Amino acid sequence: MIKKLTKHGNSLALVIDKGILELLHIDADTPLSLDTDGRNLIISPAANPKREKRFAAALDRVNRKYGKALKRLAE
């Protein structure tokens, strides 16, 4: 999909189609992260620190409880 920037005051805006917003569960209140690899602009929903902390805690619990069994399965 090719998009053009739209003038918005003294800035430029990128209008994202509704279908893409729905697919990514993004709305007007979703914080977005803007990154670049030096050539491409990467726009993604900002990381949620609370969710990442809960995930890390859950992963730690699973590893403590099932770590040995998972390691044997991987061999």
Secondary structure, DSSP 8 states (H G I E B T S, - for coil): -----EEETTEEE----HHHHHHTT--TT--EEEEE-SS-EEEEE---HHHHHHHHHHHHHHHHHHHHHHHHHH-
